[in-house]
Amino acid sequence: MSGIKPVAIWLLILAAAVGALALIHSHGYDQGFALAKARGDADLGKQATEHEEEMRRLAESAAADLTKAADALIASQAYGNQLAADLIARREELRTVTEKLTGEIQRVTTLYRRALDAQPETLPPALFTVGFVRVWNSALFGTTAAASVAVPAPGSASSGANETATGAGAADELIAGVTRADLLANQVRNGEGYAVCRDQLTKLIEWNTRNGRN
């Protein structure tokens, strides 16, 4: 029995040592796992924070771009509306000028004075040939096509010797049914049309220049 006791004691000591080593190993494992987990969580948290920050910057940049684009669109629309309003005002102004000038046609094409202190007299008739009207319209519309104009009926005194003439040259020499008032009214209307086209072209150039178009 005395020989067995030392062995038992050593077994107990060995068991205690093994248990202590196992306990120390387990505790060290738990500490290592906890440390690794903490570091992993920290890295994941950092990545999540960086991702959120990047998404926030992208969202702010996109919002700023949208705001800038919206402001530019509003400014462009406002500028376009102003150009349209300017054109409308200009057309009304030109229409007023046309109406005023049209109202003066009768006066300036029917009477004249030989001098400032002379009495007004009836203005002598002005005769315009078909050829004159054709060239007038050709210059106006940029074409050489023959113009359709009123001419006196055959046998009238104004046609004279040209009644029996033939060919385009002879037709050009006929008297057209056009008066001074007709020509002046035509010029007044054309002047308004030219001014409207000129203003529209000017505003279009301004619009293209402002919006960076060539």
Backbone torsions as a table, in degrees:
resi	resn	phi	psi	omega
1	MET	NA	-37.2	179.3
2	SER	-66.5	-27.3	178.8
3	GLY	-77.6	-23.9	-177.9
4	ILE	-79.0	-33.0	-175.4
5	LYS	-58.4	-46.6	179.6
6	PRO	-60.7	-37.4	180.0
7	VAL	-64.9	-42.9	-179.9
8	ALA	-63.6	-39.3	179.1
9	ILE	-63.0	-43.8	179.9
10	TRP	-65.7	-35.4	177.8
11	LEU	-65.4	-40.3	178.5
12	LEU	-64.6	-42.6	178.3
13	ILE	-62.4	-42.1	-179.8
14	LEU	-64.6	-41.8	179.2
15	ALA	-63.4	-40.5	178.9
16	ALA	-64.2	-40.9	-179.8
17	ALA	-64.3	-44.9	179.1
18	VAL	-62.3	-42.0	178.6
19	GLY	-62.6	-39.6	179.4
20	ALA	-65.0	-43.4	178.3
21	LEU	-61.9	-41.6	179.1
22	ALA	-63.6	-40.2	179.5
23	LEU	-65.7	-42.1	178.1
24	ILE	-64.4	-41.9	179.3
25	HIS	-63.0	-43.7	-179.9
26	SER	-62.7	-42.3	179.8
27	HIS	-65.4	-40.8	178.0
28	GLY	-65.7	-37.9	177.6
29	TYR	-63.2	-44.9	179.8
30	ASP	-62.1	-41.2	178.9
31	GLN	-65.1	-43.6	178.9
32	GLY	-62.9	-42.5	178.5
33	PHE	-63.6	-43.2	179.8
34	ALA	-63.8	-40.2	179.0
35	LEU	-66.0	-44.0	179.5
36	ALA	-64.0	-40.8	179.2
37	LYS	-64.4	-40.1	179.7
38	ALA	-64.5	-42.4	178.0
39	ARG	-65.4	-41.6	177.8
40	GLY	-62.7	-43.6	178.3
41	ASP	-62.9	-38.3	179.5
42	ALA	-64.8	-42.9	179.1
43	ASP	-64.1	-44.1	178.5
44	LEU	-62.8	-40.6	178.1
45	GLY	-64.0	-39.5	178.8
46	LYS	-64.4	-44.4	178.3
47	GLN	-62.8	-41.8	179.3
48	ALA	-63.5	-41.2	179.2
49	THR	-64.8	-43.7	178.8
50	GLU	-63.8	-40.6	178.6
51	HIS	-63.7	-44.7	178.4
52	GLU	-62.3	-39.1	179.2
53	GLU	-65.9	-41.1	178.6
54	GLU	-65.1	-42.5	178.3
55	MET	-64.0	-37.6	178.5
56	ARG	-64.7	-43.0	178.2
57	ARG	-63.4	-41.9	178.0
58	LEU	-63.1	-41.5	179.9
59	ALA	-65.2	-42.4	179.0
60	GLU	-64.7	-40.2	178.9
61	SER	-65.0	-43.1	178.8
62	ALA	-63.6	-41.3	179.1
63	ALA	-64.2	-40.2	178.8
64	ALA	-64.8	-41.2	178.8
65	ASP	-63.9	-41.8	179.0
66	LEU	-64.3	-41.1	178.8
67	THR	-63.6	-43.4	179.2
68	LYS	-63.4	-43.8	178.9
69	ALA	-64.3	-40.5	179.4
70	ALA	-64.6	-42.3	178.7
71	ASP	-63.0	-41.3	179.4
72	ALA	-64.7	-40.5	179.2
73	LEU	-64.7	-43.5	179.0
74	ILE	-62.5	-43.0	179.5
75	ALA	-64.9	-40.0	179.6
76	SER	-65.7	-42.3	178.2
77	GLN	-64.4	-41.7	178.7
78	ALA	-63.0	-40.5	179.0
79	TYR	-65.9	-42.1	177.7
80	GLY	-62.9	-41.4	178.2
81	ASN	-63.7	-37.2	178.8
82	GLN	-67.1	-41.6	177.2
83	LEU	-61.3	-42.7	179.2
84	ALA	-63.7	-42.0	178.5
85	ALA	-63.9	-39.3	178.2
86	ASP	-62.9	-40.8	179.7
87	LEU	-65.6	-41.9	179.0
88	ILE	-62.2	-44.0	179.0
89	ALA	-63.3	-39.8	-179.9
90	ARG	-66.8	-40.1	177.9
91	ARG	-62.7	-41.7	178.1
92	GLU	-63.7	-39.4	177.7
93	GLU	-63.6	-44.4	179.5
94	LEU	-65.9	-37.4	177.9
95	ARG	-63.7	-38.8	176.9
96	THR	-62.0	-42.9	178.2
97	VAL	-63.6	-43.5	-179.8
98	THR	-61.2	-44.7	-179.3
99	GLU	-64.7	-38.7	179.3
100	LYS	-65.2	-45.7	-179.2
101	LEU	-67.5	-37.6	178.1
102	THR	-62.1	-37.1	178.7
103	GLY	-67.2	-18.0	-179.8
104	GLU	-93.0	-9.5	-174.1
105	ILE	-59.6	-48.5	-177.2
106	GLN	-57.5	-43.5	-177.2
107	ARG	-66.6	-41.5	-173.5
108	VAL	-86.1	-1.7	179.9
109	THR	-117.2	5.6	-177.7
110	THR	-120.2	-28.4	-177.4
111	LEU	-125.4	154.9	174.5
112	TYR	-150.8	163.3	176.7
113	ARG	-121.4	140.3	176.5
114	ARG	-74.1	-25.2	177.0
115	ALA	-155.6	167.5	-177.7
116	LEU	-61.7	-32.5	-178.6
117	ASP	-94.9	6.0	-180.0
118	ALA	-89.7	159.4	177.8
119	GLN	-76.9	145.3	177.7
120	PRO	-65.1	142.1	178.4
121	GLU	-124.4	162.6	177.1
122	THR	-68.0	130.7	-178.4
123	LEU	-69.9	130.2	178.2
124	PRO	-59.1	149.7	-178.9
125	PRO	-64.2	144.0	175.0
126	ALA	-106.5	129.3	-178.0
127	LEU	-104.3	132.1	178.4
128	PHE	-124.5	131.8	-178.3
129	THR	-81.8	164.8	174.8
130	VAL	-59.8	-38.4	179.0
131	GLY	-63.2	-39.3	177.9
132	PHE	-60.1	-47.3	-178.7
133	VAL	-65.7	-37.9	178.9
134	ARG	-62.4	-46.4	179.9
135	VAL	-66.3	-39.0	177.6
136	TRP	-57.6	-51.1	-179.0
137	ASN	-68.0	-35.4	179.0
138	SER	-64.2	-41.9	177.7
139	ALA	-67.3	-34.6	-178.0
140	LEU	-70.8	-45.1	-174.0
141	PHE	-101.6	0.4	177.3
142	GLY	66.7	40.8	-179.8
143	THR	-142.3	156.0	177.3
144	THR	-103.0	8.7	179.5
145	ALA	-64.3	144.9	-179.3
146	ALA	-65.4	137.3	180.0
147	ALA	-86.0	145.9	176.1
148	SER	-93.6	109.6	-178.3
149	VAL	-128.8	158.3	178.9
150	ALA	-77.2	135.6	177.2
151	VAL	-128.4	152.5	179.4
152	PRO	-62.4	153.4	178.8
153	ALA	-68.0	148.8	178.1
154	PRO	-53.7	139.9	178.1
155	GLY	94.3	-8.7	179.1
156	SER	-73.0	157.6	-175.6
157	ALA	-64.0	-29.2	-174.9
158	SER	-74.4	-21.1	-177.7
159	SER	-78.6	-31.3	173.9
160	GLY	56.6	-138.5	-174.8
161	ALA	-70.3	-12.6	-177.2
162	ASN	-74.3	-7.8	-178.6
163	GLU	-57.9	-40.1	-174.2
164	THR	-95.5	-0.1	-178.7
165	ALA	-78.2	156.7	-179.9
166	THR	-129.7	164.4	176.9
167	GLY	95.4	162.6	-177.9
168	ALA	-63.1	-38.3	179.9
169	GLY	-62.4	-39.8	178.8
170	ALA	-67.4	-39.6	179.8
171	ALA	-64.7	-34.1	178.3
172	ASP	-63.0	-24.6	-175.9
173	GLU	-88.1	-3.6	176.4
174	LEU	-70.3	153.8	178.0
175	ILE	-79.8	127.0	178.9
176	ALA	-88.7	152.2	179.2
177	GLY	-82.3	56.3	-177.6
178	VAL	-122.6	133.9	-178.9
179	THR	-109.2	173.6	175.0
180	ARG	-58.1	-41.8	-178.9
181	ALA	-61.5	-39.3	178.9
182	ASP	-61.9	-46.1	-179.4
183	LEU	-64.8	-41.3	-178.4
184	LEU	-68.0	-41.5	178.1
185	ALA	-62.5	-40.0	177.9
186	ASN	-61.1	-43.8	-179.9
187	GLN	-66.1	-38.6	179.0
188	VAL	-63.2	-46.0	179.5
189	ARG	-64.7	-42.9	179.5
190	ASN	-63.4	-38.7	179.2
191	GLY	-60.4	-41.4	177.5
192	GLU	-64.4	-44.3	179.6
193	GLY	-62.0	-41.9	178.6
194	TYR	-62.6	-42.3	-178.3
195	ALA	-65.2	-40.1	178.7
196	VAL	-63.4	-46.4	179.0
197	CYS	-62.0	-40.8	-179.9
198	ARG	-64.3	-42.9	179.3
199	ASP	-66.6	-40.1	178.6
200	GLN	-62.8	-42.9	179.1
201	LEU	-64.0	-41.4	178.6
202	THR	-62.1	-45.4	179.6
203	LYS	-65.8	-36.2	178.2
204	LEU	-64.8	-41.5	177.2
205	ILE	-63.1	-43.2	178.4
206	GLU	-61.7	-42.2	179.9
207	TRP	-62.7	-47.6	-179.3
208	ASN	-64.1	-39.9	179.1
209	THR	-64.6	-43.0	-179.8
210	ARG	-64.9	-35.4	-176.4
211	ASN	-95.3	12.2	173.0
212	GLY	73.0	25.4	178.7
213	ARG	-102.6	147.5	179.3
214	ASN	-107.9	NA	NA
